[in-house]
Amino acid sequence: MIKLLHFSDAHIDIASQGKRDPQTGLPIRVLDFLKALDTIVDTAINEKIELVIFSGDAYKDRTPVPTFQREWGKRMMRLSQAGIPTILLVGNHDISPAAGRATALQEFRTLSVPHIHLVAKPEFISSQQLNNLPIQIIAIPWITRSGFLSAHQDDSINMDEMDTNIESITSQIIDHLMENLDPKLPTIFTAHASIQGAVYGAERSIMLGHDIVLPISLVKRKEFDYVALGHIHKAQDLNENGHPHVIYSGSIERVDFGEAKDDKYFVIAEVEKGESHISWRLLEGRPFIDIPVDLREINASENHTLPTPNEIKNYLENSLIDSSEAENAVVRLTLVYPKDWDNLIDDHWFQERFATALDFHLVRKPIFSTRLRLGDDESISNLPHEKLLELYWESQKVSPEEIVSLQVIAKEIIYNQNDGEIIN
């Protein structure tokens, strides 16, 4: 039985803004990510883990600043010095969209760091390459459309055909790599990819481009004894009651408010031929608190057509969490209110109210009350989709220039450009 540690989507520099730590000079949110990474490395060393698998996305993009490369390198060198075989898979944030460019993790291969195995292309990793551990790995890094297109630049392939071809070729690659398997040894499959059936979090906002979604049948094979996936930030097991476990370990820290309610983990797995046992290890992340407030629920006094600033403050005092609950948290307060209340809202009061938070964001969402105006001979039911949208944007005081851009995007969504039919 092999005891391995699986983690993914570190993104250590994705939150590089905000308050800084006076001792290190690093952003405090970056230190949050590094703290989670330290917990993972400490666990690997202290619990005598035999194999570490990182399934992609060390940074926010493929050009990290040297300071963040140094911090990532320090942690990986600790694993190397402990003699723990470590697989580093190249993810979509680690790779350049241009073919032939170096990845963000290339230095580990260039410098031949002991016990660190960088996977930048599909490959089979044998027991001999893993200090003779009785285990074998099939590893698939992020698949790029640019690489596929460059290889098929003379072919006429539309988007749907390209995705089908990529799926087919990926299946062929996996089948080819499986020819190297020793049937007596347990097999790990690791990939940085979107797998059918996975539940996405709001990290789609940081993903680059349109995902290629691979069928779960590609990875849920009886020959595999543990599947270590990266790319999707929500921790989950796509084959919870079966074999093999198909695990997205998720990101190691909350990236944005879309992950506010998601716990963060890494995974310890004990793997042998035909079975595996997993343990989810909770990471103590910084709390994110998302507070929506609709000020339209205020009952103004009979003497006012608008609420007074004090009435608004009193309503907020009764609606908001206690300031002590927000201490050291990342807080977002979203205010919905009628547009003509703009001058009644005191931004400074909110900043004082949440002064103990690590970071506070006030999001104003004024609601315009303007009604759509139609001509005498017009009715809503007779207007085309794009005209209704145009009228709506005009009622929301969107500039004419922005309306033109929005209309182009809307038409692409509403209409099928290939046959001109409305998409249901």
C-alpha positions in Angstrom: 0.0 0.0 0.0 1.2 3.5 -1.0 0.4 6.6 1.1 0.1 9.6 -1.2 -0.9 13.3 -0.8 -2.9 15.0 -3.5 -3.5 18.7 -3.8 -4.2 21.1 -6.6 -4.9 24.7 -7.7 -2.5 26.5 -5.4 -2.7 29.9 -7.2 -0.4 31.4 -4.6 -0.3 34.8 -6.2 -3.9 35.2 -7.4 -4.7 37.5 -4.4 -1.7 39.7 -4.6 -3.5 43.0 -3.8 -4.6 44.5 -0.5 -2.8 44.9 2.9 0.8 43.8 3.3 2.5 42.0 6.1 5.1 44.4 7.6 7.6 41.7 8.3 7.7 39.9 4.9 6.4 42.7 2.7 4.2 40.1 1.1 0.4 40.7 0.6 -1.5 39.1 3.6 -3.7 37.2 1.2 -0.7 35.7 -0.5 0.5 34.6 2.9 -2.9 32.9 3.4 -2.2 30.7 0.3 1.4 30.1 1.5 0.1 29.1 4.9 -2.1 26.5 3.3 0.8 25.3 1.2 3.0 25.0 4.3 0.3 22.9 6.0 0.4 20.5 3.0 4.2 20.3 2.9 4.4 19.8 6.7 1.9 17.0 6.5 3.8 15.3 3.7 7.0 15.3 5.7 5.6 14.6 9.2 3.3 11.8 8.2 6.0 10.2 6.0 4.0 10.5 2.8 5.5 8.4 0.0 4.3 10.3 -3.0 3.0 13.9 -3.5 0.8 14.7 -6.6 0.1 18.3 -7.4 -2.4 18.4 -10.2 -1.8 21.8 -11.7 -2.0 25.6 -11.4 0.7 26.9 -9.1 0.2 30.5 -10.0 -2.4 32.9 -11.5 -0.7 32.9 -14.8 2.4 31.6 -16.6 4.5 34.7 -15.8 4.8 34.8 -12.0 7.0 37.5 -10.5 10.3 36.2 -9.0 9.2 36.7 -5.4 6.3 34.3 -5.8 8.5 31.8 -7.7 10.9 31.9 -4.8 8.1 31.2 -2.3 6.8 28.3 -4.3 10.3 27.0 -4.9 11.1 27.0 -1.1 8.1 24.7 -0.4 8.9 22.3 -3.3 12.6 22.1 -2.3 11.5 21.0 1.2 9.7 18.0 -0.5 12.8 17.4 -2.6 15.2 17.5 0.4 12.9 15.1 2.3 13.3 12.6 -0.6 9.5 12.5 -1.4 8.8 11.9 -5.1 6.7 14.8 -6.2 4.7 15.1 -9.4 4.1 18.6 -10.7 1.4 18.7 -13.4 1.2 21.7 -15.7 -2.2 23.4 -15.5 -3.9 26.0 -17.7 -2.6 28.9 -15.6 0.9 27.5 -15.8 1.1 27.2 -19.6 1.5 29.8 -22.4 -1.2 29.7 -25.1 1.6 30.0 -27.6 3.2 26.7 -28.6 6.8 26.2 -27.6 6.9 28.6 -24.7 8.2 27.6 -21.3 5.8 26.9 -18.5 5.7 28.6 -15.2 7.2 25.5 -13.6 9.9 24.9 -16.1 12.9 25.6 -13.8 12.3 22.3 -11.9 13.1 20.4 -15.1 15.8 22.8 -16.3 17.7 22.4 -13.0 16.9 18.7 -12.6 15.7 19.1 -9.1 15.9 15.7 -7.3 12.7 13.9 -6.7 10.6 16.6 -8.6 9.0 15.3 -11.8 7.5 18.0 -14.0 4.7 16.8 -16.4 4.3 19.2 -19.3 3.1 16.6 -21.8 1.1 13.3 -21.5 3.4 10.6 -20.1 3.7 7.3 -18.3 5.7 7.5 -15.1 7.2 4.1 -14.0 7.9 2.7 -10.6 11.7 3.1 -11.4 11.1 6.9 -11.9 9.5 7.1 -8.4 12.3 5.8 -6.3 11.1 2.2 -7.0 7.8 2.8 -5.2 5.4 0.0 -6.1 3.1 2.3 -8.1 2.8 3.7 -11.6 1.2 6.9 -12.9 -0.4 8.1 -16.1 -0.3 11.9 -16.2 -2.1 14.3 -18.5 -1.4 18.0 -18.2 -3.7 20.8 -19.6 -4.7 20.2 -23.2 -4.5 23.4 -25.2 -6.6 24.2 -28.3 -3.7 26.1 -29.7 -1.5 23.0 -29.7 -4.3 21.0 -31.3 -4.9 23.7 -34.0 -1.2 24.1 -34.8 -1.1 20.3 -35.4 -4.2 20.5 -37.6 -3.7 23.9 -39.2 -4.4 22.7 -42.7 -7.7 21.1 -41.7 -11.1 22.8 -41.7 -12.4 22.1 -38.2 -15.2 24.0 -36.4 -15.4 24.3 -32.7 -17.7 21.3 -32.1 -15.6 19.1 -34.3 -12.4 20.3 -32.6 -13.7 19.4 -29.2 -14.8 15.9 -30.4 -11.4 15.4 -32.0 -9.6 16.5 -28.8 -11.7 14.1 -26.8 -10.9 11.2 -29.2 -7.2 12.0 -29.3 -7.0 12.2 -25.5 -8.7 8.8 -25.3 -6.1 7.4 -27.8 -3.2 8.9 -25.8 -4.5 7.4 -22.6 -4.9 4.0 -24.3 -1.4 4.2 -25.6 0.1 5.1 -22.3 -1.8 2.3 -20.6 0.1 -0.2 -22.8 3.1 0.4 -20.4 1.2 -0.6 -17.3 2.5 -3.4 -15.1 -0.7 -5.3 -14.2 0.7 -6.2 -10.8 1.1 -2.6 -9.7 -1.5 -0.1 -8.6 -2.1 2.7 -11.0 -2.6 6.4 -10.4 -4.2 8.6 -13.1 -3.7 12.4 -12.8 -4.9 15.2 -15.1 -5.6 18.9 -15.1 -9.0 18.9 -16.9 -12.7 19.4 -16.7 -14.5 16.1 -16.3 -18.2 15.5 -17.1 -20.3 15.5 -14.0 -18.1 17.8 -12.0 -19.8 20.6 -10.0 -18.2 24.0 -10.9 -17.7 26.8 -8.4 -17.6 30.4 -9.3 -13.9 30.1 -10.3 -15.1 30.1 -13.9 -14.3 33.8 -13.7 -10.6 33.1 -13.5 -10.5 30.2 -16.0 -8.9 31.0 -19.3 -11.0 30.3 -22.3 -13.7 27.7 -23.1 -13.2 24.4 -21.3 -12.9 21.1 -23.0 -15.1 18.7 -21.0 -13.9 15.1 -21.1 -16.3 12.2 -20.4 -15.9 10.5 -17.1 -15.5 7.2 -18.8 -12.0 8.3 -19.8 -10.9 8.3 -16.2 -13.3 5.9 -14.4 -11.5 2.8 -15.6 -11.1 -0.4 -13.6 -7.3 -0.3 -14.3 -7.0 2.9 -12.2 -6.8 2.8 -8.5 -6.9 6.5 -7.7 -7.7 9.5 -10.0 -6.1 12.8 -8.9 -7.7 15.8 -10.8 -7.1 19.5 -10.8 -8.7 22.6 -12.5 -12.0 22.7 -10.7 -11.9 24.5 -7.4 -14.7 22.8 -5.6 -13.6 19.7 -3.7 -15.5 16.6 -4.8 -15.4 12.9 -5.6 -17.0 12.0 -8.9 -17.2 8.3 -8.0 -17.8 8.5 -4.3 -19.3 5.0 -3.9 -17.3 3.2 -6.5 -13.7 2.4 -7.5 -11.6 4.2 -8.4 -12.1 7.4 -6.4 -12.2 10.3 -8.9 -11.1 13.2 -6.8 -10.9 17.0 -7.4 -9.1 18.1 -4.3 -10.1 21.7 -5.1 -8.2 24.9 -4.6 -6.2 25.3 -1.3 -7.7 28.7 -0.4 -10.8 30.7 -1.3 -10.1 32.6 -4.5 -13.2 34.8 -4.6 -16.7 35.2 -3.1 -18.0 32.5 -5.3 -16.1 30.1 -3.0 -17.1 31.9 0.2 -19.1 28.9 1.5 -16.7 26.2 0.2 -14.4 24.4 2.6 -10.9 23.8 1.3 -9.0 20.5 1.4 -6.2 18.4 0.4 -6.4 14.6 0.2 -4.4 11.7 1.8 -5.0 8.4 0.0 -3.8 4.9 0.8 -3.7 3.1 -2.5 -3.2 -0.5 -3.4 -4.1 -2.7 -6.3 -7.9 -2.8 -6.6 -8.8 -0.4 -3.8 -8.0 2.9 -2.1 -9.0 4.7 1.0 -9.1 8.5 1.2 -9.1 11.1 3.9 -10.1 14.7 3.3 -7.9 17.1 5.3 -9.5 20.4 6.0 -7.5 23.6 5.4 -8.1 26.5 7.7 -8.7 29.3 5.3 -9.5 32.9 5.8 -13.3 33.5 6.1 -15.2 35.3 3.3 -18.4 37.0 4.4 -20.9 38.0 1.7 -23.7 40.3 2.9 -26.6 41.2 0.6 -28.9 44.0 1.8 -32.0 45.3 0.0 -32.7 48.8 1.4 -36.0 48.9 -0.4 -37.4 47.0 2.6 -37.0 50.1 4.8 -40.3 51.6 5.9 -39.8 55.3 5.8 -41.6 57.5 8.3 -44.9 59.0 7.2 -43.4 62.5 7.1 -40.9 61.6 4.4 -41.1 60.4 0.8 -37.5 59.2 1.2 -35.9 57.6 4.3 -33.6 59.8 6.3 -29.9 58.9 6.6 -30.6 57.9 10.2 -33.4 55.6 9.2 -31.0 53.9 6.8 -28.3 53.6 9.4 -30.8 52.2 12.0 -32.0 49.6 9.5 -28.4 48.6 8.6 -27.5 48.3 12.3 -30.3 45.8 12.8 -29.5 43.9 9.5 -25.7 43.6 9.5 -23.6 41.2 11.4 -21.8 42.4 14.4 -18.5 44.0 13.6 -16.6 41.5 15.7 -17.7 38.7 13.4 -16.0 40.4 10.5 -12.6 40.7 12.2 -9.8 39.6 9.9 -12.3 38.4 7.3 -12.8 39.4 3.7 -16.2 41.1 3.6 -18.4 42.1 0.7 -21.6 44.2 1.3 -23.9 44.5 -1.6 -26.5 47.3 -1.3 -29.6 47.3 -3.5 -31.6 50.5 -3.3 -33.6 53.0 -5.5 -31.3 55.2 -7.6 -32.6 58.4 -6.0 -31.3 57.3 -2.6 -27.7 57.6 -3.7 -26.9 60.6 -1.6 -28.4 59.1 1.5 -25.8 56.4 1.7 -22.6 57.2 3.7 -19.7 55.2 2.4 -17.5 56.4 5.3 -19.9 54.9 7.8 -19.5 51.4 6.2 -15.7 51.7 6.3 -15.7 52.5 10.0 -18.3 49.8 10.7 -16.0 47.1 9.1 -12.7 48.6 10.1 -11.6 45.3 11.7 -12.0 43.3 8.5 -8.9 42.4 6.5 -10.6 43.7 3.4 -14.0 45.3 2.9 -15.8 45.8 -0.4 -19.0 47.9 -0.7 -20.9 47.1 -3.9 -23.6 49.6 -4.8 -26.5 48.4 -7.0 -28.9 51.3 -7.6 -32.2 50.3 -9.2 -33.6 52.7 -11.8 -37.3 53.1 -11.8 -37.6 54.3 -15.4 -40.4 52.5 -17.2 -40.0 51.2 -20.8 -41.7 53.6 -23.2 -43.3 52.1 -26.3 -45.0 53.8 -29.2 -48.8 53.8 -29.6 -48.6 51.1 -32.2 -46.1 48.9 -30.3 -46.6 46.1 -27.9 -43.9 44.1 -26.0 -45.1 40.8 -27.5 -44.4 42.1 -31.0 -40.9 43.3 -30.4 -37.8 41.2 -31.3 -35.5 40.1 -28.5 -32.7 42.5 -29.3 -35.1 45.5 -29.4 -36.4 44.6 -25.9 -32.9 44.4 -24.6 -32.1 47.8 -26.2 -35.1 49.4 -24.5 -34.1 47.8 -21.2 -30.5 49.1 -21.4 -31.8 52.5 -22.3 -34.0 52.5 -19.2 -31.0 51.6 -17.1 -29.1 54.6 -18.4 -26.5 52.5 -20.2 -24.5 54.7 -22.6 -25.2 54.4 -26.4 -21.6 53.1 -27.0 -22.0 50.3 -24.4 -25.4 49.4 -25.9 -23.9 48.8 -29.3 -21.3 46.4 -27.8 -23.9 44.7 -25.6 -26.1 44.2 -28.6 -23.4 42.4 -30.5 -22.8 40.0 -27.6 -26.5 39.5 -27.2 -27.1 38.5 -30.8 -24.3 35.9 -30.6 -26.1 34.4 -27.6 -29.7 34.7 -28.9 -29.1 33.6 -32.4 -27.3 30.6 -33.9 -24.9 32.2 -36.3 -24.7 29.1 -38.4 -28.3 28.9 -39.4 -29.9 32.0 -38.0 -32.3 30.2 -35.8 -33.0 31.3 -32.2 -31.4 29.0 -29.6 -33.9 27.6 -27.2 
